[in-house]
């Protein structure tokens, strides 16, 4: 489940980090997207390492993500240990990834909505640091809905690549290895591929 806001005006904003990661995975796995009105989501289905995989982009806007996530999870009977939510995090610096098996919403309204609808915090979440420029609520909203600066663009591309690798590792090798191998800050100098 990649969280974000639908619409071209939000496409490359910081708040759409989740959409950006699942779109990268869809390209990597050659999975085609389809609009699924009944699920209020865009879905892409494929098979990876012998497992059926579904990528989801809720089209409910961030604060109502739980509506779509719960509908998809319920209909397809997705066990919580097999669900990963990918989301932006303004409390982490740009370039930091943090995968956890459960946890609080941390003030993120998308995660809050999911927790309310699923009535649990027991699902994996991959947080991508987007940084924070201010503490004022209006300024934070403007910031998360802004695009990355030119100076941040190269680092953000590496973040997306690493997050996609981490999500794939979670799928194929499990959460412990994915946390050990990928959690942390991406160096500002170019990493070796």
C-alpha positions as CSV (number, residue, x, y, z in Angstrom):
1,X,0.0,0.0,0.0
2,X,1.6,3.2,-1.1
3,X,0.0,6.3,0.4
4,X,-0.4,9.7,-1.3
5,X,-2.9,12.0,-2.8
6,X,-4.5,11.5,-6.3
7,X,-4.2,14.1,-9.0
8,X,-1.5,15.6,-11.2
9,X,-1.0,18.5,-8.8
10,X,0.2,16.1,-6.1
11,X,2.1,13.7,-8.3
12,X,5.7,14.5,-7.3
13,X,5.2,16.1,-3.9
14,X,6.9,14.9,-0.7
15,X,3.6,13.6,0.6
16,X,3.3,11.2,-2.3
17,X,6.4,9.2,-1.4
18,X,4.3,6.1,-1.0
19,X,2.8,6.4,-4.5
20,X,6.3,7.0,-6.0
21,X,7.7,3.8,-4.4
22,X,4.8,1.5,-5.5
23,X,4.9,3.0,-9.0
24,X,8.6,2.2,-9.2
25,X,7.9,-1.4,-8.1
26,X,5.1,-1.7,-10.7
27,X,7.6,-0.7,-13.4
28,X,10.3,-3.1,-12.0
29,X,7.8,-6.0,-11.9
30,X,6.0,-5.0,-15.1
31,X,2.7,-4.7,-13.4
32,X,-0.1,-2.7,-15.1
33,X,-2.3,-0.3,-13.1
34,X,-6.0,-0.3,-13.2
35,X,-8.6,1.9,-11.6
36,X,-10.8,-0.1,-9.3
37,X,-13.8,2.1,-8.4
38,X,-15.2,-0.4,-5.8
39,X,-11.9,-0.3,-3.9
40,X,-11.3,3.5,-4.3
41,X,-7.9,2.5,-5.5
42,X,-5.5,2.0,-8.3
43,X,-4.3,-1.6,-8.2
44,X,-1.5,-3.5,-10.0
45,X,-1.3,-7.3,-9.8
46,X,1.7,-9.4,-10.5
47,X,3.8,-12.3,-9.3
48,X,7.2,-11.9,-7.7
49,X,9.4,-14.8,-6.6
50,X,6.4,-17.2,-6.9
51,X,4.2,-15.0,-4.7
52,X,1.0,-13.2,-5.8
53,X,1.5,-9.5,-5.2
54,X,-0.9,-6.6,-5.3
55,X,0.2,-2.9,-5.3
56,X,-2.3,-0.4,-4.1
57,X,-2.6,3.4,-4.4
58,X,-5.6,4.6,-2.4
59,X,-7.5,7.3,-4.3
60,X,-9.2,8.7,-1.2
61,X,-6.7,11.4,-0.4
62,X,-4.2,10.8,2.4
63,X,-6.4,11.5,5.4
64,X,-8.9,8.9,4.4
65,X,-6.4,6.2,3.3
66,X,-7.9,3.7,5.7
67,X,-11.1,3.5,3.8
68,X,-9.4,2.1,0.7
69,X,-6.7,0.1,2.6
70,X,-9.3,-1.7,4.8
71,X,-11.6,-2.4,1.8
72,X,-8.8,-3.9,-0.2
73,X,-7.3,-5.9,2.7
74,X,-10.8,-7.2,3.7
75,X,-11.9,-8.2,0.2
76,X,-8.7,-9.9,-0.7
77,X,-8.3,-11.4,2.8
78,X,-4.8,-10.0,3.2
79,X,-3.2,-11.1,6.5
80,X,-1.7,-8.2,8.3
81,X,1.8,-9.7,8.3
82,X,1.6,-9.7,4.5
83,X,0.7,-6.0,4.2
84,X,3.3,-3.2,3.9
85,X,2.3,0.5,4.0
86,X,4.8,2.9,2.4
87,X,4.5,6.5,3.6
88,X,6.4,9.8,3.9
89,X,7.7,11.0,7.3
90,X,8.4,14.6,8.0
91,X,10.1,13.7,11.3
92,X,12.9,11.9,9.5
93,X,15.5,13.7,7.4
94,X,15.5,13.4,3.6
95,X,17.4,10.3,2.9
96,X,16.5,8.2,5.9
97,X,14.4,5.0,5.6
98,X,12.7,3.2,8.6
99,X,10.9,-0.1,8.2
100,X,9.1,-1.4,11.3
101,X,6.7,-4.3,11.9
102,X,4.3,-2.1,13.8
103,X,4.1,1.2,15.6
104,X,2.2,4.4,16.2
105,X,1.0,6.7,13.5
106,X,3.5,9.3,14.6
107,X,1.1,12.1,13.7
108,X,0.7,10.9,10.1
109,X,-2.9,11.2,9.2
110,X,-2.7,8.5,6.5
111,X,-1.5,5.9,9.1
112,X,-3.9,7.2,11.6
113,X,-6.8,6.6,9.2
114,X,-5.5,3.0,8.5
115,X,-5.2,2.3,12.2
116,X,-8.7,3.5,12.9
117,X,-10.2,1.3,10.1
118,X,-8.1,-1.8,10.8
119,X,-8.4,-1.3,14.6
120,X,-4.7,-2.2,15.0
121,X,-1.2,-0.9,14.6
122,X,0.2,-4.4,13.9
123,X,1.1,-4.0,10.2
124,X,4.5,-3.2,8.6
125,X,5.2,0.4,7.6
126,X,8.1,1.8,5.6
127,X,8.7,5.5,6.3
128,X,10.7,7.6,3.9
129,X,12.1,10.7,5.4
130,X,11.1,13.9,3.7
131,X,12.5,16.3,6.3
132,X,10.7,19.2,7.9
133,X,11.2,22.9,7.4
134,X,9.0,24.3,10.1
135,X,6.8,23.5,13.1
136,X,3.8,25.7,12.3
137,X,0.9,23.4,11.1
138,X,0.1,25.5,8.0
139,X,3.8,25.6,7.0
140,X,4.1,21.9,7.5
141,X,1.1,21.3,5.2
142,X,2.6,23.5,2.5
143,X,5.9,21.8,2.9
144,X,4.7,18.2,2.6
145,X,2.7,19.2,-0.5
146,X,5.7,20.8,-2.1
147,X,8.1,19.2,-4.5
148,X,11.7,18.3,-3.8
149,X,14.3,21.0,-4.6
150,X,16.7,20.6,-7.4
151,X,19.4,20.1,-4.8
152,X,17.4,17.2,-3.2
153,X,16.4,15.5,-6.5
154,X,19.5,13.2,-6.9
155,X,19.3,12.1,-3.3
156,X,15.5,11.5,-3.6
157,X,16.0,9.3,-6.6
158,X,18.4,7.1,-4.5
159,X,15.9,7.1,-1.7
160,X,13.2,5.8,-4.1
161,X,15.5,3.1,-5.5
162,X,16.6,2.0,-2.0
163,X,13.0,2.0,-0.7
164,X,11.9,-0.2,-3.7
165,X,14.8,-2.6,-2.9
166,X,13.8,-2.7,0.8
167,X,10.1,-3.4,-0.1
168,X,11.2,-6.2,-2.4
169,X,13.5,-7.6,0.3
170,X,10.6,-7.5,2.8
171,X,8.5,-9.5,0.3
172,X,11.1,-12.1,-0.6
173,X,13.3,-12.4,2.5
174,X,11.3,-11.1,5.4
175,X,11.1,-8.0,7.6
176,X,14.2,-8.7,9.8
177,X,16.6,-8.8,6.9
178,X,14.9,-5.8,5.2
179,X,15.3,-3.7,8.3
180,X,18.9,-4.8,8.9
181,X,20.0,-4.3,5.3
182,X,18.2,-1.1,4.5
183,X,17.1,1.0,7.5
184,X,19.1,4.1,8.1
185,X,20.4,7.2,6.3
186,X,21.5,7.1,2.7
187,X,24.9,8.8,2.4
188,X,24.9,12.2,0.7
189,X,27.8,10.9,-1.4
190,X,26.8,8.5,-4.2
191,X,26.3,5.0,-3.0
192,X,27.8,2.1,-4.9
193,X,25.1,0.1,-6.8
